[in-house]
Amino acid sequence: MFQIIALLSVRKEETEKLEALLKPLLEASRRDAGCLGYDCRADVLNPGTWLFFEKWQDDASLEKHMVAPHFKAFEQGVAPLLTAPLTIHKVME
């Protein structure tokens, strides 16, 4: 079991577009096999910065999530909104 903490930065004016992309991603990801938790929150100190907090049973579950249609749709939709590459951290429990 492990956690993923990912940092995503978008232009402040693109917040509504990001929020529209997040809702279906969060709902579908929480139903992924091996997903023990999946959330995304805005950083109130840094407008335009969002943090993902994910908990996964194993690497295989995360790998399936990364190629799932709901993740691919989010990835494609968010790409033009990003101000920097997504930063991902894996933390073992």
N, CA and C atoms as a LAMMPS dump frame, in Angstrom:
ITEM: TIMESTEP
0
ITEM: NUMBER OF ATOMS
279
ITEM: BOX BOUNDS ff ff ff
-5.0000000000000000e+02 5.0000000000000000e+02
-5.0000000000000000e+02 5.0000000000000000e+02
-5.0000000000000000e+02 5.0000000000000000e+02
ITEM: ATOMS id mol type element x y z
1 1 1 N 0.849 -1.169 0
2 1 2 C 0 0 0
3 1 3 C 0.902 1.242 0
4 2 1 N 0.489 2.256 -0.753
5 2 2 C 1.269 3.478 -0.838
6 2 3 C 0.361 4.655 -1.189
7 3 1 N 0.924 5.837 -1.04
8 3 2 C 0.208 7.057 -1.402
9 3 3 C 0.92 7.749 -2.555
10 4 1 N 0.12 8.415 -3.354
11 4 2 C 0.635 9.296 -4.392
12 4 3 C 0.204 10.714 -4.011
13 5 1 N 1.155 11.615 -4.034
14 5 2 C 0.855 13.033 -3.859
15 5 3 C 1.345 13.704 -5.136
16 6 1 N 0.423 14.307 -5.855
17 6 2 C 0.768 14.927 -7.134
18 6 3 C 0.419 16.412 -7.084
19 7 1 N 1.257 17.21 -7.676
20 7 2 C 1.089 18.655 -7.708
21 7 3 C 0.817 19.086 -9.14
22 8 1 N -0.266 19.826 -9.313
23 8 2 C -0.685 20.275 -10.637
24 8 3 C -0.848 21.787 -10.585
25 9 1 N -0.324 22.497 -11.558
26 9 2 C -0.436 23.957 -11.621
27 9 3 C -1.091 24.374 -12.928
28 10 1 N -2.127 25.205 -12.798
29 10 2 C -2.834 25.737 -13.967
30 10 3 C -2.922 27.255 -13.848
31 11 1 N -3.17 27.891 -14.963
32 11 2 C -3.396 29.333 -14.927
33 11 3 C -4.649 29.612 -14.099
34 12 1 N -4.595 30.627 -13.257
35 12 2 C -5.721 30.935 -12.357
36 12 3 C -7.034 31.089 -13.115
37 13 1 N -6.964 31.647 -14.297
38 13 2 C -8.188 31.865 -15.078
39 13 3 C -8.765 30.57 -15.642
40 14 1 N -8.044 29.473 -15.516
41 14 2 C -8.508 28.175 -16.021
42 14 3 C -9.098 27.286 -14.92
43 15 1 N -9.292 27.836 -13.724
44 15 2 C -9.772 27.052 -12.586
45 15 3 C -11.111 26.379 -12.865
46 16 1 N -12.045 27.086 -13.469
47 16 2 C -13.358 26.491 -13.753
48 16 3 C -13.24 25.316 -14.716
49 17 1 N -12.393 25.449 -15.72
50 17 2 C -12.192 24.341 -16.662
51 17 3 C -11.596 23.133 -15.939
52 18 1 N -10.633 23.384 -15.066
53 18 2 C -10.022 22.293 -14.314
54 18 3 C -11.064 21.61 -13.428
55 19 1 N -11.855 22.377 -12.719
56 19 2 C -12.863 21.795 -11.839
57 19 3 C -13.849 20.928 -12.617
58 20 1 N -14.198 21.339 -13.827
59 20 2 C -15.105 20.544 -14.665
60 20 3 C -14.452 19.218 -15.071
61 21 1 N -13.144 19.222 -15.283
62 21 2 C -12.427 17.998 -15.622
63 21 3 C -12.236 17.089 -14.403
64 22 1 N -12.117 17.69 -13.227
65 22 2 C -11.86 16.919 -12.017
66 22 3 C -13.033 16.051 -11.582
67 23 1 N -14.242 16.57 -11.686
68 23 2 C -15.393 15.838 -11.153
69 23 3 C -15.505 14.419 -11.726
70 24 1 N -15.529 14.226 -13.041
71 24 2 C -15.624 12.851 -13.554
72 24 3 C -14.388 12.013 -13.235
73 25 1 N -13.213 12.635 -13.184
74 25 2 C -11.997 11.902 -12.836
75 25 3 C -12.088 11.364 -11.416
76 26 1 N -12.461 12.212 -10.476
77 26 2 C -12.544 11.792 -9.079
78 26 3 C -13.565 10.685 -8.889
79 27 1 N -14.738 10.86 -9.475
80 27 2 C -15.795 9.856 -9.314
81 27 3 C -15.376 8.506 -9.869
82 28 1 N -14.819 8.485 -11.06
83 28 2 C -14.423 7.216 -11.684
84 28 3 C -13.201 6.605 -10.998
85 29 1 N -12.241 7.42 -10.617
86 29 2 C -11.019 6.916 -10
87 29 3 C -11.301 6.253 -8.66
88 30 1 N -12.226 6.802 -7.919
89 30 2 C -12.584 6.219 -6.623
90 30 3 C -13.187 4.826 -6.77
91 31 1 N -13.674 4.502 -7.962
92 31 2 C -14.242 3.17 -8.228
93 31 3 C -13.214 2.21 -8.828
94 32 1 N -12.015 2.694 -9.142
95 32 2 C -10.979 1.832 -9.707
96 32 3 C -10.598 0.741 -8.704
97 33 1 N -10.414 -0.471 -9.213
98 33 2 C -9.953 -1.572 -8.367
99 33 3 C -8.604 -1.201 -7.76
100 34 1 N -8.466 -1.389 -6.472
101 34 2 C -7.214 -1.093 -5.787
102 34 3 C -7.068 0.332 -5.311
103 35 1 N -8.037 1.185 -5.636
104 35 2 C -8 2.57 -5.151
105 35 3 C -8.592 2.603 -3.741
106 36 1 N -7.798 3.072 -2.791
107 36 2 C -8.233 3.155 -1.397
108 36 3 C -8.558 4.589 -0.988
109 37 1 N -8.302 5.532 -1.881
110 37 2 C -8.6 6.938 -1.635
111 37 3 C -8.119 7.778 -2.796
112 38 1 N -8.914 8.801 -3.156
113 38 2 C -8.553 9.629 -4.306
114 38 3 C -9.219 10.978 -4.143
115 39 1 N -8.425 12.027 -3.95
116 39 2 C -8.99 13.35 -3.748
117 39 3 C -8.069 14.4 -4.366
118 40 1 N -8.612 15.564 -4.609
119 40 2 C -7.844 16.681 -5.145
120 40 3 C -8.355 17.956 -4.483
121 41 1 N -7.437 18.763 -4.004
122 41 2 C -7.778 19.999 -3.306
123 41 3 C -6.927 21.159 -3.822
124 42 1 N -7.532 22.338 -3.825
125 42 2 C -6.813 23.548 -4.208
126 42 3 C -5.905 23.987 -3.062
127 43 1 N -4.733 24.472 -3.406
128 43 2 C -3.809 25.044 -2.435
129 43 3 C -4.227 26.492 -2.213
130 44 1 N -4.742 26.812 -1.034
131 44 2 C -5.268 28.16 -0.781
132 44 3 C -4.168 29.21 -0.682
133 45 1 N -2.941 28.782 -0.452
134 45 2 C -1.832 29.732 -0.384
135 45 3 C -1.221 30.025 -1.745
136 46 1 N -1.49 29.152 -2.714
137 46 2 C -0.906 29.288 -4.052
138 46 3 C -2.001 29.1 -5.103
139 47 1 N -2.719 30.164 -5.44
140 47 2 C -3.805 30.045 -6.423
141 47 3 C -3.309 29.42 -7.733
142 48 1 N -4.11 28.499 -8.244
143 48 2 C -3.756 27.805 -9.472
144 48 3 C -3.026 26.498 -9.219
145 49 1 N -2.698 26.225 -7.955
146 49 2 C -2.005 24.993 -7.598
147 49 3 C -2.992 24.042 -6.942
148 50 1 N -2.959 22.789 -7.373
149 50 2 C -3.861 21.741 -6.871
150 50 3 C -3.041 20.537 -6.453
151 51 1 N -3.478 19.877 -5.409
152 51 2 C -2.786 18.695 -4.9
153 51 3 C -3.703 17.482 -4.967
154 52 1 N -3.173 16.416 -5.54
155 52 2 C -3.873 15.126 -5.548
156 52 3 C -3.351 14.305 -4.378
157 53 1 N -4.266 13.657 -3.667
158 53 2 C -3.938 12.74 -2.581
159 53 3 C -4.58 11.404 -2.926
160 54 1 N -3.746 10.435 -3.238
161 54 2 C -4.247 9.129 -3.688
162 54 3 C -3.664 8.036 -2.797
163 55 1 N -4.422 6.985 -2.613
164 55 2 C -3.937 5.817 -1.875
165 55 3 C -4.255 4.592 -2.717
166 56 1 N -3.231 3.78 -2.961
167 56 2 C -3.361 2.609 -3.834
168 56 3 C -2.915 1.337 -3.126
169 57 1 N -3.59 0.257 -3.458
170 57 2 C -3.285 -1.049 -2.889
171 57 3 C -1.925 -1.563 -3.362
172 58 1 N -1.657 -1.382 -4.677
173 58 2 C -0.409 -1.896 -5.242
174 58 3 C -0.105 -1.192 -6.558
175 59 1 N 1.089 -1.449 -7.086
176 59 2 C 1.525 -0.818 -8.339
177 59 3 C 0.626 -1.198 -9.516
178 60 1 N 0.171 -2.437 -9.549
179 60 2 C -0.678 -2.887 -10.66
180 60 3 C -1.968 -2.067 -10.726
181 61 1 N -2.537 -1.758 -9.57
182 61 2 C -3.766 -0.954 -9.538
183 61 3 C -3.52 0.447 -10.087
184 62 1 N -2.422 1.039 -9.683
185 62 2 C -2.087 2.378 -10.177
186 62 3 C -1.818 2.348 -11.679
187 63 1 N -1.119 1.33 -12.134
188 63 2 C -0.824 1.224 -13.566
189 63 3 C -2.111 1.108 -14.387
190 64 1 N -3.078 0.339 -13.909
191 64 2 C -4.366 0.233 -14.609
192 64 3 C -5.095 1.571 -14.615
193 65 1 N -5.025 2.28 -13.509
194 65 2 C -5.65 3.608 -13.419
195 65 3 C -5.052 4.562 -14.451
196 66 1 N -3.735 4.506 -14.61
197 66 2 C -3.044 5.437 -15.507
198 66 3 C -3.39 5.24 -16.982
199 67 1 N -3.931 4.082 -17.333
200 67 2 C -4.33 3.841 -18.721
201 67 3 C -5.859 3.76 -18.884
202 68 1 N -6.58 3.984 -17.793
203 68 2 C -8.049 3.932 -17.841
204 68 3 C -8.589 5.105 -18.665
205 69 1 N -9.715 4.914 -19.347
206 69 2 C -10.283 5.984 -20.165
207 69 3 C -10.535 7.288 -19.392
208 70 1 N -10.992 7.199 -18.152
209 70 2 C -11.268 8.425 -17.397
210 70 3 C -9.987 9.194 -17.074
211 71 1 N -8.89 8.488 -16.835
212 71 2 C -7.626 9.175 -16.583
213 71 3 C -7.07 9.771 -17.872
214 72 1 N -7.143 9.009 -18.959
215 72 2 C -6.647 9.507 -20.248
216 72 3 C -7.425 10.748 -20.691
217 73 1 N -8.743 10.759 -20.468
218 73 2 C -9.563 11.924 -20.83
219 73 3 C -9.146 13.146 -20.009
220 74 1 N -8.907 12.944 -18.716
221 74 2 C -8.445 14.043 -17.869
222 74 3 C -7.086 14.549 -18.335
223 75 1 N -6.186 13.625 -18.572
224 75 2 C -4.824 13.962 -19.003
225 75 3 C -4.852 14.818 -20.274
226 76 1 N -5.664 14.417 -21.229
227 76 2 C -5.774 15.153 -22.488
228 76 3 C -6.419 16.527 -22.274
229 77 1 N -7.466 16.568 -21.453
230 77 2 C -8.166 17.835 -21.22
231 77 3 C -7.373 18.842 -20.422
232 78 1 N -6.566 18.364 -19.484
233 78 2 C -5.835 19.279 -18.612
234 78 3 C -4.534 19.783 -19.249
235 79 1 N -3.997 19.061 -20.194
236 79 2 C -2.703 19.419 -20.789
237 79 3 C -2.604 20.883 -21.226
238 80 1 N -3.604 21.424 -21.941
239 80 2 C -3.46 22.826 -22.369
240 80 3 C -3.614 23.848 -21.234
241 81 1 N -4.047 23.411 -20.063
242 81 2 C -4.249 24.317 -18.93
243 81 3 C -3.021 24.438 -18.042
244 82 1 N -2.089 23.5 -18.159
245 82 2 C -0.943 23.42 -17.252
246 82 3 C 0.057 24.545 -17.459
247 83 1 N 0.609 25.025 -16.345
248 83 2 C 1.689 26.013 -16.407
249 83 3 C 3.044 25.37 -16.149
250 84 1 N 3.026 24.106 -15.714
251 84 2 C 4.253 23.353 -15.446
252 84 3 C 3.911 21.869 -15.522
253 85 1 N 4.912 21.027 -15.728
254 85 2 C 4.637 19.591 -15.737
255 85 3 C 4.114 19.121 -14.379
256 86 1 N 3.268 18.117 -14.399
257 86 2 C 2.751 17.505 -13.193
258 86 3 C 3.91 16.895 -12.399
259 87 1 N 3.919 17.115 -11.095
260 87 2 C 4.926 16.549 -10.223
261 87 3 C 4.282 15.443 -9.393
262 88 1 N 4.896 14.26 -9.383
263 88 2 C 4.325 13.107 -8.687
264 88 3 C 5.312 12.582 -7.652
265 89 1 N 4.789 12.298 -6.451
266 89 2 C 5.575 11.735 -5.367
267 89 3 C 4.902 10.463 -4.883
268 90 1 N 5.693 9.424 -4.658
269 90 2 C 5.174 8.15 -4.147
270 90 3 C 5.699 7.964 -2.721
271 91 1 N 4.788 7.745 -1.78
272 91 2 C 5.144 7.61 -0.381
273 91 3 C 4.674 6.252 0.106
274 92 1 N 5.584 5.46 0.623
275 92 2 C 5.234 4.135 1.129
276 92 3 C 4.623 4.264 2.528
277 93 1 N 3.682 3.38 2.811
278 93 2 C 3.059 3.394 4.144
279 93 3 C 3.717 2.386 5.036
